[in-house]
Amino acid sequence: MPTSRFGRRLLLGVFVLGLVGDVLGYWGSTGEELTTLTGVGFGLVEVPALFLMIPAAVSYGLGG
């Protein structure tokens, strides 16, 4: 089914984007202080990816 394949790829892509944001946000800091890389990773990559996971999961679920 093409819709199921699209939903699966979209969900996987958003998950990987969130993982990249997680790596930048949590492992990009130096010790206890927050860096610009932490803010970019969390605020500009991970949080939008979390919000995009909802429609991606719905698309994958409806495509089955």
PyMOL commands that set and color helices and strands:
alter all, ss='L'
color gray80, all
select helices_A, chain A and resi 2-27+36-62
alter helices_A, ss='H'
color red, helices_A
deselect
rebuild
show_as cartoon
